[in-house]
């Protein structure tokens, strides 16, 4: 029996549209493939990290339809029509300049090895898209699903809060 395409899904990743056939033949996305693997293996967006592959560490966090999601626990076939932003999508597409939040992590040493940093930044970005000036408690809550083996949780929160303060000053609030 010949393998066939079950259906075609469309994803918008970092502003670019992709179509993927779902099925079991070579070149198709198997129904059990996760978004993390699709992003990394098919789109070469390797900023999305895979660590636990069980949704517990937050390293694979991306923004899907405005919400932070663990992409290792999200089946690609369930993402039809989704708007997805990865860490690569935060930088300016034309100049490559880092986003203000990414720059704040650099300026405030909000990382050590950097493996968990993309997921932490994406969780913070999702919060900042919902709330322009979150409190430190709200930042801590938003980052609570992200684990850092190097212990940079404090500097990550400080980096986000430094960015919030920078935003506030820039907007004269």
N, C-alpha and C positions, 0 to 999 in steps of 0.2 A: 504494500500500500504506500502510495506516495504521500510525503508530508505536505501539508498545505498551510497557507497563512490563515490563521483564525480571524485576525482583524489587523487593521493598521491603526496605530495610535499616533497622536501628535503631541509633542512637548515643546514648550518655549523655554529655552535654557539661556540665561544671560542675554535675553533679547533676541535670540536667534531660534528659528523654528526648525524642528527635526521631526521626521516621520520614521517610525519603526514598525516593521511587521512583527506581530506576535505569533509564535508558532514553534515547532520543534525541529525544523530543518536548519541546516547550516546557514548562518547569516541572519537568522531570525532571533528575536528575543524570546527565550523560554518564559512561560508564564510565571515561573518561580524566581526569575532574576530580579534582584533588588535594584533600586534606583542608584545606590552607591556604586554598584558594579557597572551599571550602565554609564554613569557619569565618568568613572575612572577608566574603564576598559574600552568603551565604545567611543566616547567623546574626548578622551585624553584629558579630562579635567581632574588632574591628580591632586589638586588642593583639598578635595574632599577625601579625608582619611578614613581608613577602615581599621579599627583596633579590635574591639570586642566582638563585633559583628552580631551583637545581640541587643542593641539599643540601650545599653546601660552606661556608656561612657560619653556619648555626645560628640565624639571626634568627627562623625560623618554628618553633622548637622548642616542642613541647607534650608533655604527659605522656599516654601512652596505655597503659592497663593497667599502670601503675606504672613504665614505662620512658620515658626521653626519646627522642622521635623527631622527625625533620625532617618537618614536615607537608607541605612542598612536594614531597617524594619519596614520599608515601604516598597511594595512590588511595583516595578516599572509599569506593568500592564494596568495598574490602578491609577496611573497618573495622566491618563488621556485628557488633553486640554489644559493641563496644569502649566502655570507660570513658575519657573524654578530659577532661583538665583543661587549661585555657588560663590565661594570666596573669590574666584577669578572675575566674577561679574560685578564686584564692588569697585574695582579700579576703573579709571576712565578708559573707555574702549579706544579712544583715539590717541591719547598721550601716554597711557600706561601709568599715569600718576595714581598713587594709592588714594583710597577714600580717606576722609578725615578720621574715621574710626580706626582704620588700619594704621594710619600715621601715628595716631595717639598710642597705639600698642608699641610702635617702634620708639617713640619719644619717651615713653614712660616704662620701658622695659617690661611689658606685660606678657612676657613669655620667657621660656628657657630653651628647651629643645625645639619647641615650635610645633610639635606633632599635634597637640590638642588645640592649638591656637586658632586654626580656621573654624573649627566648630564653635569655639567660644565666641569668636567675632561674629559668626552668623547668628548665634543666639542673641547676642547683644544688639545686632543690627535689626533683628525682628522686633525686639522691644522698642528700639529707637524709631522704628517706622510707625509704631502704635502711639508712642508717647515721646514727645520731643525732649522733655526734661524729667526723666525718671529720677526717683530718689535712690539712694544707695541701697536701701532695702529692696526696692523693686529690681535693681540690677542684680543683686545677690540671688533673688528668687528666679529671675530669668536665666541665670547661669547655673542654677542648682543641678541641672541635668548634665552638666559638663564636668568630667573628671580630669584632673591634671596630675600625672604621676610625679612631676617635678615640684609640685607645690606652689604654682604661680597663681593660685586663686586670688590672693590678696592683691597682687600687682595687676591682675586682669581687671578686677573691680576698680582699682585706682585708675587704670587706663581709661576705662569707660567713663568714670566720673570726671576725669580730666577733659575728655572729649565733650561731655555734657556741659561743663563749665565754659569751655571754648565756644561752644554753640551759643550759650547764653550771652556771652560777651559780644560775639559777632552779631547777634540779633538785638543787642542793647536791652535785654530783658532783666 
